[in-house]
Amino acid sequence: MEKFDVLFIGSGQAAWNAALPLAMQGKKVGIIEEGTVAGVCTNFGCDAKGLLDGPVKLLAEIEQFDEIGLETTDARINWEHLMAHKHAVIDPLSGQMQAMLEHSGIKFIFGHGEFRDSKTIVVEKKEYTATKIVIASGQRPARLNVPGKELMHDSTDFLDLPQMPESIAFIGAGYVSMELASIANAAGADVSIIEFAPRALNGFDAEYANKLVEKMQSSGVTFYFGEGLSKVEKTGTQYTVTTNKGTEFTTNYVLDATGRIPNVENLGLDKAGIDYDRGGISVNDHLQTSVENIYASGDIISKKQPKLTPVAAFEARYLTQLFLGVTDEAINYPVVATAAFTLPRIAQVGVTTDYAMEHPAEYQIKTIDLANSWDYKAMNEKDASMKLIFDKAGKLAGAVNYSNEAPEVINGLTTIIEQGLTIQELQRTLFAFPTLDYNLSFYLAQGLRS
């Protein structure tokens, strides 16, 4: 039986961000991986999505500038060429990551890992043990249990489409669906979205989510709110989608984007005595499971924090400090910025507008009309807006931005909120000019004055 100091189940952001520095500090580290090295984000998720989204954003910017003097030909997305570029960039990453990690002394154990007991993991009939074990097995796309579910695809399939279908039906209107629908729409597909709830992007600012829906509708996207998927049937070379309200239409491709579920099955968690629920593995404030020597990191954790790549990486870095004895304190999560990479984007951080409206004695919401600010006028972005949420002391507690540049603006505001900076302190930071960050203190002052 081979023994390690730290053994990881999974090799994504929640694992390698801890495995690498631990190995560099002399720890004997192993990683068990049954799929592709480096996990979902690197190979089948956010990296691939970001690459495919780049030309979509460029098309939107061309449209803006076309109105004010930019003369263009008929710019369009060549999906086959774009997908070839995606493969050229993304496909080598897994091998590069594996080589880097192995060069640092990390041993890869390929195959499915399952606990035999709280001390032992079995992979391909071989047994391994470790002083500390970290479960970082992540999540996978959910699949609705309806007739014809086997006919549907998921986000992983979409991000590897060799050709863009003429029409696509997306089930669900969360951020994954809305992002991929934006890409498909820009690439020329006829897009429909079915959502059981009355609105899109639950958890994001409702006003901006509704503005986005209107924008997408004006681009030809059809929404069916308040309707649930009943069944999918194959009709010749197409598929017939039927909702619980009797809506029926045919499409070339059906994508189930109704959420993601934790990979807790077939890990032997019960044999090891590890507690878990439908949200994932239960941990304490040290990311420790119900078993003393076993920890969890990333999307597999049942938690209130957003299940995002930066959060997984933060948890991995925390475990590094914990295992090296640098800290014994509980994990202290910073504020987490989130974004829907639609067009326009919606990004937010800190206290949400919904929460602020529910607690009017504690927070004030100020709306900034960015479309009339110099920098957004220069970009001819006519529908940009931002809401700033201030606490009783006048400090920024939250923000949400609706614009093509929303993630970049929110990133700057994230630092302000996390550091608790006042306007006076912020004015000591001289950003490059002209940039959107340069105007952050102006936006804050404008919000406090209004």
C-alpha positions, 0 to 999 in steps of 0.5 A: 500500500503506497502512502502519501502525505496528501492525496487528492481525488480530482485534479481541477482547480480545487486540487492542483492549487493545493497539490502544487505548493504542497509538493514544492514544500517537500510533501509527498502528494498524489492525485487520483484522476479518472477523467481529464487532468486539470478538470472541468474549467480548464478543459470543458468549461469556463476556459473554452467558453471564454475563448468562444465568447471573444468574437461574440463580444467583438461583434457587439463592439463592432455594432456599437462603433459602426454607428459612429464612423467605423465602416465594416464589412459583414462581420460574422462568426465562422463557427468551424474555424472558431472551434478549430482555434478552441481545440488548438488552444484548449486541448494541449492544456491538460497535458501541459498541466500534468507535465508541470505537476509531475515535474514538481514531484506529484504522482498521478494515479489514473482510474476511479477512486473509492474509499474502502474505509476512512484511511484507504482509497482503492484505484484499479484494485490497488490501495493507497493511503495518506495522512490527509485526503482531499475530495475535489471531485467537483460537479457535473451537469444535471439532467431533467428526468423527463421522457426523451432525456437521453436526446438532450445535450449539456454544456460540455457537448455545446462547447465541443460542437463541430458545427452550429445547429440551425436551431437550439432549445435551451432548457433553463435560464441560469447563467450557463444557459444565458451565456451559451444562448448568447454565443449561439445567437451571435453565431447565427442559430435560432435560439429558444429558452424554456424556463420554469421560473418567471424570470432569467438569471435568478440571483442576479439583479432582476431589473438588469436580468429583465433588460438582458432578456429584452435585448436578447429578444430583440436579437431574435431569442424566444423565451418561454417563462413559467413553463417546464419541459415535459418531454423531448421526442425525435421527429425525423432529423429534428426534435420536438420539445413540449412544455407542461403548458402545451407549447410545442416546437421543433428544433435541431438541438436540445441543451439541458442547462438546468443546473449542476450536481455534485459528484458524490456517487460511487466514492464510497463516502458511506464506507468512510463515514463522510456526511453529505447531502444533495448539495455535496459534502458537508464540511466545517469551517476548516473544510474538514469533513465528518472524518478528521483526516478527510477534507473537501475543496471546491464545487463538491462542498455543500456551501452557501458560497458560489461554486465558482473557479476562484472560490475553489482555488481560494479553498485549495490555497487555504488548505495549503496553509492549513496543512503546512501549519501556516495557519490553524484559523477557520477559512475566511472567505472574501467577497466573491464577484460573479458574472454572467458573460452574456451581452451585455454582461451582468456582474455583481459583488457583495450585498445584492440589490435584493438583500438591500431592498429587504433591509432598507434601514441598513443599506441604500441603493444608488443607480448610476446611468453609465450611458451618460458617462464619458467613457461609455459614451466614447464606446457608444454603449447606450444601455449601460447602468450600475447600482451601488449599495452603501452601508449606513457608514457610507462605505460600498457594500455591494455593486452590480453592473450592466454593460459589456465591460461589467466584469472589469468594473466589478473587479475594481469594485471588489477590491474596494469592498474587500479592503473597505476603502473610502473614497479618499483612500481610493483617490490615492490609487492612480489608475492608468488613464483613460480606463474604466478603473480610473473613474471608480472613485468618481462613480462612488462619489456620484453614488453618495451624492445622488 
